[in-house]
Every structure is written in C-alpha cells, then in structure tokens.
Amino acid sequence: MTKTSALPAPPRAEQRPSSFERHGIRVEDPYAWLRDKGYPTVDDKDVLDYLKSENAYFETAMKPHAALTETIFQEMKGRVKEDDASVPLKDGDWLYWSAFKPGTQYRDWYRRPVAGGGETLIYSENTEAAGKEYYRLGAFAVSPDGKRLARLVDDDGSERFKLVVRDLATGKDMETVTKVGIGNPVWTKDSKGLVFTEVNDQWRSYRARYHRIGNEPAKAVTIFEEKDDIAFSVGVDRTTDNSLIVISTGNNSSNEVRIVAADHPTAPLKLIRARKPDIQYEVDAAHGKLWLLTNDKHVNFRIASADPAKPGRWHDVVAGSDRVYLRGITAHRDHLLITSRVDGLDQLVLRDYASGTEERVPFTEASYNAGFSGNPEYAPASYRIAYSSMVTPGTVFDYHPADDRLETRKVQEIPSGYDPTKYVTERLMISARDGAKVPVSVVRLKDMKKDGSGKLFVYGYGAYGYAIPPSFSTSRLSLVDRGFAFAIAHIRGGDDLGYQWFLDGKLKKRTNTFNDFVDVTKGLIAEGYAKPGRVAAQGGSAGGELMGAVVNQAPELFGAVVADVPFVDVLNTMLDDTLPLTPGEWTEWGNPIKDPEAFKLLRSYSPYDNLEAKPYPAMLINGGLNDPRVTYWEPAKWAARLRATKTDDNLLLLKINMGAGHGGKSGRWTALHEVAEAYTFVVTQIGE
C-alpha cells in the first residue's frame, strides 16, 4: 500500500473563512472559493492552480505504477475486438450498423439497401473527432425517407449538443439547427422537419421546437415550453407506429404528456393527463389506441389503453402487481412488448392485443440482464434482444415469435480468450440492519477460497430507481483474475426489487442506501470473501455520494475507494437553485431551502459536511471540469477538506479532467485507460 510519506507533500488548498446560516443553523464552508464565481467559465487563477497541482500530484503518485497500468490496459484492450461491428438493423428500406476499425477510438456508421447493393459510409465519428480533446455523439436519427441524417454532437463534455443535419446523398452537412440541443431529435412524418429540445443557461431542457428543413434555424417554432415548474425537463419522442409526436415534461417523480400528429407538429398539442405529484406515465400508440404505462393505481405500475380522442380516460389492460414490476412498453403491430422484473430478474414478454395472451422470452441462467434493443420498425418479423450475465459475454438475439425461437446474431468476441468455466457467479441475499434482504451479484474465480484470505471489490449506485444490472464486463476480469471477488450491491434507491425498493432509498429514507452498502460489505466479509481492509469499493455520481457516506460511516472496512464524479457537496448543491439540476432533484433528496427537516437530514449525511478527524481508506477521486451534472468543485472541495481533516497517511488522489464532463474522457481506448488507472490504484492499495 502506497503511503503519502513516500511521496512529495500533497497539495493543500487554502481555507478561506466562509459560512452561511439557514433555518437557524450556521454552516462553515472554508473551501467555497473553489467554485469559480464566473462558472460555467472557469478561469480563476487560484482555482485552476489548485486543480493543476492536484493533477500533478496524481501523476507523481501513479508514475511508479505506470507499468502495471499499462499491463492492465493491455489486458483490457486485448479483450476488445478492434474491428468490432454491430448487427445490422433493418429500418425501412435500409440496413444500418456501426463498426470500429483497428486502432480507432470511435465508431463509423454504415448502411446498405435491403434490396441489395453495396454499403455506404454515412457518418464517421473518427473524422468528426479528429483533433478534438473530447467528442461524443449524443443522437443519430435518419429521416423516414432515408435522405437526411440529424445528429447531436458534444465536443467539450458540457452536454450542450450541436444539432446538425446532413444530406446523405452528398455526404455534406446542410445546416446547424441549434448549438444547445439535448435528448433525441424526432423527424416529422414527411421527413421535412425536426422536433427537438433545447437547454437553457441552467442546463435544463426547457422547450421543444420545430424546425423546417431549409428555413433559418432562428425561425424555429417553439411548440412547447415548460414555464410552470423549474424542476421539470422537456423531452420529445415518436410513437412506434409513427403516427404521433410525443412531448413530455416532468421530473424524477411526476410528469405529463402531450401528443400531436407526426405530420402536423405545429397543430395544437393534446394533453393526455395533467401532472400530479408522484404520478408518472408514458405512452405509445398502435391500432388506433394509446397504450400507457403508469403508477397511478399501483406502485409497480399498470398498463392501460385509451382512445386518442379521449386520452385521459384509461382502461386497465394489465393490472399492477406486488410481485411483477412493470418497467416499459413498446407497441408494435403484432405485439405489445412488455419489459418487467420479477424477484429482481428481467422478464421480456410479448402480449397479443386481441386475446391478451402473453409469451415470455425464455432465458435459462439464474441471474442475467436482458432487454429489447433496437426495434425501430412498427411491424418487424422478429424482435432484437440484448443479453448477458456476469459470466456470459454480451449476446444479441433475434426472437422469432412465430416459432418461439431465439436466433443468436452475435456473441461478444474476446480476442485474447475467455474461459467461462474458470468463473462462477453467485446471487446472495444479505440482511440489512433493519431486516431488509438486499440482493448481491458476485463473480469470482471458481477456485477462490472463501476463508477470508481473498480480496473483495464492491460496486454500488443506489439512486433514481436505476438498477445496476448483473451484466458482463471484460474490464472487471482484470480484477477477478487477480483474486478479487467482484460484487454488485443491489441496494435500495435502485429499483432492483420493484419501484418501492427505489422509494425506500430516497428522501427521508435516503440513509437506507448507505446502510445497505455497509451491511452488504459486512455480510460478504462474514461469508469469507475478504477481511476488513482488504475490500475496495467504487461508485460514480450518486454512487460517488454513496462512497462518501460509507467511508464516513465505516472507513475501517475499506482499503481503497474510487469515487467517480462524486455528488458529495449535497447540502450546498441542493440549496442552490441556480445550478442545472438542483430544482429537478428536490423530489429525490428533498428541498432544504424551504423545508427545515430536509435541511437537517441532508446536513446529517452530506459527505463533505460530515468529515471527521479519523483514519480514512486510500481514495481516488475523479471529476470533470465541464461536468454540468456534478460540478467540478464538489470533488475538489471534498478532497481539500479530506486532506485537512483525516488523521492517516493513506493515499488520497484527486484527478480533474480539464477537457471532459460527467462521463470522463471520450474515445474507447482513452476511456479504457482511465479504468486501468482506477484498477491500478485499487490493486496497489489492496495488494496483489
């Protein structure tokens, strides 16, 4: 384990007196100055100097381990097929797919006629990304007539995307529609217009607009703008039968939806049902009906139908269930596709409209991740499915309902080789302190002894109803092959065991999430996977908040912690309604501006506000200067206060990507190298 005594003195951020009072409580914030007053522009010399000094210290600390980082990187790279390609997908008269070329960082996109003919390169991410420190393709939409491509591109990590239209016949860009786009643009039925969403200065998706191709972009028509609630964000979609454009506005717990004919987007919008607190619904269309998924009558949602002429009158199709958690619907011509989860396992169901009979797609493994994937046509002959498990590489199936057959279209290739018989996956249920049974997915070497002599890596998230799937990862094999058991803790705050599982990890019940992770770790130690101190943990964003909370609660359990873009300055962020995400987040965390009890609760667990003079494990903290979701000063302030507070000499590293955002660096190899750095940190701190 590397100690700071073996390195030059780490950076020390200056403490500058700063405090505020709210609800009669004074809060000290000596590192508030690390937030540049000109944000989102960051040019304050003191701020930049501190961030650069931390990055330099990171490089100094990691330099002796450069060979190990390169070894792990090459292992990971060796498991990635350099000239990989997706399975072609039929959409209208064309088959579309993407492919990597050897040595390239990004995908290229191709198509060929279904009727026969050669392939055509329609878009090269590699060409577009050349010379840029950061590049991300956010959306890719070909017009219904196949003649134009609309794409969203972010080239600085700020997630303010340029919407650009290309003529596919000439391969030349025609126009830039907006420079502050987000989400997925939707083509009108006649292929002559786009409906898209834009963000405002606070990075909130606040309006939907219609642009007619060939018109001046400035003349785009605003067809909906959210003016009533700064916590709501706007999104656009199109029904699977292509008849309607769908405009939704909502936050993390409630929403409302409007529809308009896809061939007349400027017509008056029709509201389906007005927003109500804690009520959500989504809509698709087929056979002249609306098909809806909603939690209005049951916490695990129900499926309903409605007449588009009377869209607010909903009729039960599938009732809500305590056991079956309904998660998604897609209305195709022949079947209503239903995605659900039963006892934490994904279920894919095809429902016949006329008879109501349901057919479940069969899977044989005890634990897996499966979902309908890329079915753009209204009346396909088969349905595309993506599948994997902790030990089964990613597999693409086409499911043929006529003969109940799964056709394997692709199995993830691992060029350096992969022997699944070396590994075993386990699913455990570990009791939390309040008696709740928390699922845990584990993958390990088959011959690993569970006698406490091993090493353990625990990953968690636990927020927004997002369940970390028990899916396959080639990268994690570099830890597993070095003797780590890799565990995913399916803690409350995710929706792994249903929507109530999510509700039981938010607002006043938020601390269940942190307690679950600590209790899962203790349970795995009791099962013999490792001893205290021989455990590493990782989480990002809200999972980074999780990391901050668990090291405050039980630092003795962990020998190394990796916190990626960590949401750790929770109290200050939730008190600042000028920040991009804050208003929309109050339904998740509470509103400490108005609610004294929410203020006290957030203050009681906010990682930055609860650091104590005690030993902490070795920690690697990552952030992005351009991150609009978790602003750079959150990890920076946390690291600074940690250095000034902790009593140990365990390694503490802060790395701020100066040209990236929430997802870290772009490009498949660059991003993979960052994973190798994180795993190097874990291995060197826990030991080989």
N, C-alpha and C positions, 0 to 999 in steps of 0.2 A: 504494500500500500504506500503510495506516494504521500509524504508529509510536506507541509509548506516549509518546514525547516530546511529541506533540500533544495529550495528554490529561492530566487531573489524575493525581497519583500513584496507582498501583493499590493495592488493599488488601494488607496484609502480615500474614499470620497469625503469631502469636507462636510461637516454637519453645520447647517445654517439654521438658526432659530426660525421656526415656522409652526404655527398652530392655528386651530380654529375651534369654535365652540358650536355645538349643535345639541338641541334637546337638553341643555344644561350640563353637557359633558364636554370637557376640553380634550382635544386630540393633538398630540405632538407629531409633527411630520418633518423631521430635520433634513430629509432628502427630497423635499418637494421641488427644489430648484432643478432637479434632473429632468423635469418636464420643461422643454423649451417653450417659452412664452409665445413664440411665433408658430407653434405647431398648427398645421402639419408640416410647415417648413421647419427644418432642424438645422440651425446654423450658429447657435450659441457656442462660442469657443470653449467655455468651461465644460459644457455638456459633451461636446464632441471629443475634447481632450480626455475626459474620463472614460468614455466608451472605447476610445482607441487604446488607452492604457490597459483596460481590461482585455481587449482583444489581443494585445501584445503579450500580456501575462498568460493568456490561454495558449498562444503559440509557443511560448517558452516552456510551459508545463507539459505540453503534448509532444514537443520535439524529441525528447528521448525515446518516445514510444512510436516514432514515425514508422519504423519497420513493422511493428505489429499492426498499426493502422493500415499500412499498405497490404500486409498479408490478409487481413480480414476483408479489405476492399476487394482484393483479387479473388478471394473465396466467393464473395457475394457476386462479383461480376461474372465469375465462371459459371454461376448457376443461372445466369440470364442469357437467353438466346439472343445474340446480337442482331440477327436478321429476322426477328420475330414479326409475325403479321396476324392481324385479327381475322376471324372467319368472315367471309363476305356476307353482307346482309342485303336482302332484296328490299328495295323501296321504289315502287312504281316500275319504270322501265329499266332500272339500273341496279347493279350490284355495287355496293360501297364497302371499302375496307381501308384500314390503315396499316402501315408497316414501318419498322425500323430497318435501317441499313447498318452494316457493321461499322462500329466506331462513332455512330451519330448519337446525339443527345435526345433528339426529338423525333416525332412521327412524321411521315409523309402520308398523304391521303389520296386514294385512287378510286376509280370506278371503271366499269365496263358494261356494255349493253347486255341485258338479259337475253336478248335475241341472238347474241353472238357478236364477236368483234374484239378488238384489242383493248388493252387497258390504257387509261389516261391518268396522268398525274394532275390532280385538280388543286392541290394545295400542299406546299412544303413548309412545315414548321421549321425545319432546319434552315431553309433560306431566309425565312422571316426573322429567325432568332439570331442570325449571324451578326456578330459584333455587339450584341446586347448582353449586359450582365444578367438580366432576368428576362424571361419570356414565358407566357402562359396563354394557351388557347382556352378561352372560357366557354365558348359555344360555337357550334358548327351546324348550320341549317341550310340545306339546299331547297330551293323553291319547288313547289309541286310540279311545275313543268320541266324541272331539271336544268334550267338555263342559268340560274344565278346561285351564288353562294353568299350567305350572310354569316359573318364570324365576329366574335368578340375576342379582343386581344388585350392583355395587360403586359406592359413591358417594364414595370418598376415595382411590382408587388403591392401596389396601393389598392388593387381591386376596383379601380375605375377603368372600365374597359372601353376601348375604341370599337365601335360597330362599323364594319367596313363591308361593302357589297362588291362582289367580283363577278364579272362576266365570264362564265365558264367556257364559252366558245373561243374567246380571245386570250383568256388567262390573265386579263388585266383588271385591276381594281377600278370600279366605276365611281364610287363616292364613299365618303366617310359620313355616316348618318349622325353619330354623336361621339363624344370623347368621354362621356361619363355614363356609359351603359353598364348594365349588370343583368344577371339572370339568363334567360333564353329567349331570343327573338322569335317571333311567330310570323310566318308568311300568311298573307291573305289567300283565299281560295283561288284567285285569278293570277297569283304569282307576281302581281304588280305593286304590292305594298307590304310593309312590315309593321307589326305592332311590337313595341319594345319598352323596356323600363329604364329609368334613369335614377341616379343617386344625386342627392343634394350635397351641400358643403359639409354636412354632418354624416355623410356616407349612409344615408337612409334612402332606400328605394321607395321614392315617394310618388311617382307618377308613371302612367302608361301613355305612350304616344303612338300616333300612326304617321308613317312616312310613305308617301307615294314615290316610287322609283322615278327618278328624273327631275323631281321637284327640288327646290332648295331645301337642305336639311333644316334651316331655320324656320321653314314654313310647316314643319311637322305639327300635327294637330294633337293636342292633349285630350285624350278621350276619358281619362280618369285621373284624379289627383286626390291623394289622401290628405285631407285638411283637418279632420276632426281629432285625430289622435296621433301624437308624435311617436307613440310606441308601435304603430302599425307600419308594415312594409308592404309594398305592392309587387305582385308577380303576374306574369301572363303565361298562358298555355293554350293548347288547342285540343279539342276532343278527338278521340281516336278515329271517329268517323269523319273527321274534317269538317263537320257542319258548323261548329261553334268556336269562337274565341272566348277563352275564359280569363277573367281578370279577378284576382283575389287580393284581398288586403287583410292583414292580420298580424298577430304577434305570436309568442310561443304557446299561448293557451286559448286563443279565440280568433275567429275570422269571419268574413263574409265574402260571398262570391257573386259576381255579375257575369252575364253572358251576352253575346252579341253574335249575329250571323257572320260567319267567316268570309262571306262575300260582300259584307256591308259594315265594315268595322266602325264607321262614324255614325251609325244609327244609334238611337237611344239605348243605353245599357239596361238590361233587365236584372234586377236584384232578385236572387233566389230566396234568401232569408237574411234579415238584418242581424248584425253582430249581437251576441250575448256573451257575458262573461263565462269563460271556461267551456264554451261550446265551439266545437270545430266541425267542419265538414269539407269534403272535396267532391268533385263532380266529374263524370264522364257522360258520353251520350252514345246511344245505339238504338236502332229500331224505333226512332221517333220518341224515345223516352230519355229522361235523365236518370243516371244511376249514381247514387250518393253513398258515401261512407261518412258516418257521423257518430259522435259520442253523446248525442242529446238525450238518450234514454239509458245508456249503459256505459260504464267506464271503459269497457273493452270494445266499444263501437258496435254499430249495427250497419246493415246495408239496406238502403231504401230506394224506391223509384218515384219518379214524379213526371207529370205532364209538363213539357216546356211552356205551355200556355198558362199553367198554374204551378209554377215551380216551387212555391212554398208549401204545397200540400204533399207530404211524404207518406209513402205506403211501405210497410215492412216487407222486405224480401228475405233477409237473414237477420234474425233477432240477435241481440247481444248475448254473450255467454261469459260466465265466470271463468271458464277454462280456455276457451278459444279467443285469442286476441286478434281481432281483425285489423290488418295493418295497411292494406292497399287494394284497390280495384282498378282494372282496366277493361273497358267494354269493347270487345271485338265482335265481329259479325256473328260468329258461331258460338262463342263462349264469353261469359263474364269471368275474367281471370281474377282470382282472389289470393292475396298473399296474407297468410296468418301465422301465428305462432302458438304452439301448444306445448306446455311444460318447458318453454324456453327453446323449442326446436322449430325451425322454419317449416311451414307447410305450404305447398303450391297446389291450388285447387282450380279446376275448370267447372263452371256451373252452366248447365243448359238453361237457356232463357224460358223455353216453353214448359218443360217438365219440372224444372227445379232440381234435377238430379245433379249430384256433384261427384267429380272424379279427381282423386288425389294423385299427383305425380309421385311414383314410388322411389324412395331412397332407402338404402339398407344400413348405412353406418349409424352408430348410436348417437353421434354428435357431428354436426356438419353446418355449412352455411349455403343456402340456396336461394335463388331469386329469378323471376322472369327478367330477361335482359335484352333490350333492343328489339322490340317488336313494333316497328313503325306502321305497318300496314293494317288496315281495318279487317281484311279477310285473308290472313295467311293460312297456308296449308299446314304449317307446324308452328310451334312456339319456341323461341330461343330461351335457353335457361343457362345461367352461370352457377357452378357448383364447386365447392372444395371443402376440405376438413383440415384439421390440424396436421394430419399425416397424408392427405390426398391432394396432390397438386391441382391447381385450377383446371376445371374441365368445362367445356362448352358443349351443351346438348341441344339438339332439336327434338322436342317432344311431339310425336305424331298421335293425336287423339284417336284417329280412326282405328288404329290397332294397338293403342296403349303401349307405344314403343318409344324408348329413349335412344336416339341416334347420337353417338359420340362424334362431334365435329372437330374437336381439338382437345388435346391434353397438354398442359403446360410442359414444355421441354426443359430439362435441366442438363445443359451440355456437359457439365463436369461430373454428372452422375448423381443418382439419388436412389437409395435402397430403403424403401418404406419399412422393411422388416427389422431395421435397426431401431425403430422408434415405436413408442406406444403412446396413445392418447387416453386420458382419463377425464371423467366428469365427476366431480365431487360436490357434495352439499355440506357446507360448513356453517355451523351455528354462529350467528352474531350474538352480541351481548344481550339483545332484547328478545332472543329466541328465534328470530327470522332465519330461514335457511337460505344461504347465499350460494348460488351455483359458481363453480370454478372449473375452467377448462385448462387442462395441463397437457403438455407434450414433453417427453423426455426420452433419453436413451433407454432402450429396453433393459439393459444390464445395469442401470443406475441403482445403487442400493439406497433404500430409504431408512438409513440408520443415523441420519444427522450429519453424515460426512460429506454430503453433496453441497451444491450451490443452487440458489433459487433466484429467479427473476420474475417479478410480479408486475403486470401491466394493468392499468385501470383508467377509466374515464368518469362515468357516473354522472351524467348531466343531460338535459334537454331531451330525455327519452331516447337517447342513442345507445343502442346495444353494441358493444364490441363483439363482432362475430367470431366464432371459433373456426377461422378460415386458415388457409395455408400461407406460409411465408417462407421464401427461400432465405431471406436475410437472417431470420432468427435461428436458422440451423448453425450459424457460426457461434452462437451461444450454447445451443443444445449440444453440439459436438464437443464443446469444451467442458461439458459436465454440468451445465445448468439445466434445471427443470424450468420450463417457461410456462408461467401460469397467467391466465386472463381471469381477473376477478369481476364477475358479472354483478356488480354492486348496485344498490338502489340509487335512483337518479337516472339510470338507463331504463329501458322498457323490456328488458330480457324476459321477465316473467309476467308481462302484461302492463297495461297503462298505469295500474295502481302502483306497480313497482317504481315507476317514474315519479308518481306523485309523492311516494313515501321517501323521496330523496331531494325534495325541493322545498323552498320557503322555510317554514318553521321546522320541517323535518330534514333540513339540509345536512345536519351533522350525522344522520344515519349513514350517508355516503362515506364519510371519513371513518366512522366507527367500523363499517363493514370491511373496508380495506385493511384496517389494522387487525380486525378479528380474523379475516381470511388469512393474512400473513401468519398470525399466531397459530391458526389451525393447521396451516401447511407445515409450519415448524414442528408442531405436535405430531403430525403424520410422518415426520422423519425426513422431509425433503432437504432441510438445512438446519443450521443452528443460528441463533441471533447474531447479527453482524456479518453473516455470510449470505445475506439477502440483498438483492438490488431491486430497485423499483423505478418505474418510468410512467409518465403521463404528460399529456400536452394540452394547452389551452385550459379548459375547465379541469382537465386531468392534471394540469400543472398546479392549479389551485389545490387539487387533491393531494399532490405531492407536498405542497407547503403545509397543509393541515396535518398530514400524518407524521411528518418529521417534527412538528411541534408537539404532537401527542405522544409519539412513541419512537423517538430517534434511535433508541438502543437496538431496535430490530434490524436496522438497515446499515449496510456497509457502504452503499453507493446509491445515489438517487440522481436520475436525469429528469429535469423539468423543462419541457419544451414550450416556448411562448406562454409562460405560466400566468394565469389570471390570479395574481396574488395580492394586489392592492385593491381588494374587493370593496372595502368601505369607501375609499376616496372615489373610486370609479362609479359606484352606484349613487354617490352624492353629486356627480357632475353630469347634468342632463344635456350639456353641450357636446359630450362625446358621442361618437357614432352609434354605438349600440345600447347605451345606458337605458333610455326610456323603454325600449323593447325588452330589456332584460328584467325589469321590475317584477314581471309575473313569475320569473324563475327564482329570483333572490329576495325580493321584497323592495319596497321603496323607502329608504332611510331618510329621505328628505321630508316626507310627510308623517311617517309612522315611527314614533319613538321606540316601539318594540322591535321593529325591523332594524333600526339603527343599533340597538343593543345587541341583537343577535349577530348581525354582520360583524360588529366590533369584537364579538366574543370568539369568532373563528377566522377572521381575515388573516391570512398567513403573515403579511407584512406587519400587522399591528399586534401580533402575539408572539414575536420572537423573544426568547429568554436567554439569560446568561447561563448556558449549559452546553454540553457537547452536542454537536450535530454530525451526521454522517458526511462523508465526502459527497460533494454535489457539483453537477454540471448543469448550468442554467443557460438556455438558448433563447434568443429573441430576434426580432427583425425591426430595423429602423423604420420601414414603411408599413408596418403592420397596422391596419385600421381596426382590427378586432381586439387584440391585446396590445396596447400601445407599448412602445419600447421601454418607457420609463418604469413600467411595472417590474419586469425582471431586473432592471438596473437598480431601482430603489431597494428591492428585496436583497439583492446581492450586497449592496453597500451596507445595509443595516445588519445583515448576517455577519459580515466581516467585523463590524464594530461590536457585535453582541456575543457571538459564540465563544466558548472557552477552550475549544480544542484546536489542534493544528492540522486537522484533516483538510484535504484539498478542496478548495472552493473556486470554481471557474465560471466566468461569465463570458459568453460569446454572443455578440450582436452582429447579425448580418447587416452590413451597411447598405446593401442594394437589394434587399429582399423583404418579403412580408410574412404573413401568417404561416405559410406553408414551407418556409425556408427557401433554400436555393432551388432554382429550376434546372431542368435537364436531368435525364435519368442517371447519368454517371456522377454528376456533381451532387445530386441528392443522395445517392448511394454512399458517396464518400463521407457525407455528414453522418449517416447511420454508422459507418465504420468507426468514425471518431467517437461517437457515443458508446459503442460497444467496446472500443479500446479503453475508454475511461472506466467502464464497468469491470472489465477483466483485470485491469491493473490495480483497481482498488479492492476487488474481492479476492483476486489471486487466481492463478491458472488451476 
